[in-house]
Amino acid sequence: MTDDNVNQPKHYLIGGIEAIDAMVMVFGAKSVKLYCLCNAFKYLWRCMHKGKETEDIKKAIWYLRFAIGDDPRKDDAKRD
């Protein structure tokens, strides 16, 4: 896995499972969808003020896609 701070940050994978997948298992898909919407809002809210505008917008898009059931991690499999 390459170090991709938007699609698959290395620090999100612990013990062979990504945090988002563990969250779905523990809290359920509905709760994680709400989390994703809130997280996207957070990234858009502050994107103009952190110096990483494009990266933060991409992160917001990632969370919005996950919220609608379109797992962005599948894009990496298509590229391989």
C-alpha positions as CSV (number, residue, x, y, z in Angstrom):
1,M,0.0,0.0,0.0
2,T,1.4,3.4,-1.0
3,D,1.1,6.3,1.4
4,D,-2.1,8.0,0.2
5,N,-3.3,10.6,2.7
6,V,-6.7,10.8,1.0
7,N,-7.8,7.3,0.0
8,Q,-5.9,5.0,2.3
9,P,-3.7,6.6,4.9
10,K,-1.3,4.0,6.4
11,H,-2.2,5.1,9.9
12,Y,-5.9,4.1,9.3
13,L,-4.9,0.4,8.9
14,I,-4.3,-1.3,12.2
15,G,-4.3,-5.0,12.7
16,G,-5.4,-5.7,9.2
17,I,-8.6,-3.7,9.3
18,E,-9.2,0.0,8.5
19,A,-10.8,2.2,11.1
20,I,-13.9,2.9,8.9
21,D,-14.6,-0.9,8.6
22,A,-14.2,-1.4,12.3
23,M,-16.6,1.5,12.9
24,V,-19.2,-0.1,10.6
25,M,-18.9,-3.4,12.6
26,V,-19.2,-1.7,16.0
27,F,-21.6,1.1,15.3
28,G,-23.5,0.0,12.2
29,A,-23.8,1.5,8.7
30,K,-26.4,4.1,9.6
31,S,-24.2,5.7,12.3
32,V,-21.1,5.6,10.2
33,K,-23.0,7.3,7.3
34,L,-23.8,10.2,9.7
35,Y,-20.2,10.3,10.8
36,C,-19.1,10.5,7.2
37,L,-21.5,13.3,6.5
38,C,-20.2,15.2,9.5
39,N,-16.6,14.5,8.6
40,A,-17.2,15.8,5.0
41,F,-18.7,19.0,6.5
42,K,-15.7,19.4,8.7
43,Y,-13.2,19.1,5.8
44,L,-15.2,21.6,3.6
45,W,-15.6,24.0,6.5
46,R,-11.9,24.4,7.1
47,C,-10.4,23.6,3.7
48,M,-9.6,27.2,2.8
49,H,-7.8,27.8,6.1
50,K,-5.3,24.9,6.5
51,G,-3.1,25.3,3.4
52,K,-4.2,21.9,2.0
53,E,-7.4,22.9,0.2
54,T,-7.3,20.3,-2.6
55,E,-6.5,17.5,-0.2
56,D,-9.3,18.5,2.2
57,I,-11.8,18.7,-0.6
58,K,-10.7,15.2,-1.8
59,K,-11.2,13.9,1.7
60,A,-14.7,15.4,1.9
61,I,-15.5,13.7,-1.4
62,W,-14.2,10.4,-0.1
63,Y,-16.5,10.6,3.0
64,L,-19.5,11.6,0.9
65,R,-18.9,8.7,-1.5
66,F,-18.6,6.3,1.4
67,A,-21.8,7.7,2.9
68,I,-23.8,6.8,-0.2
69,G,-22.3,3.3,-0.4
70,D,-19.7,4.1,-3.1
71,D,-16.5,2.9,-1.4
72,P,-13.7,5.0,-2.8
73,R,-11.2,2.3,-2.0
74,K,-12.5,0.2,-4.9
75,D,-11.0,2.8,-7.2
76,D,-7.5,1.6,-6.2
77,A,-8.4,-2.0,-7.2
78,K,-9.5,-0.7,-10.6
79,R,-6.1,0.9,-11.2
80,D,-4.1,-2.2,-10.4
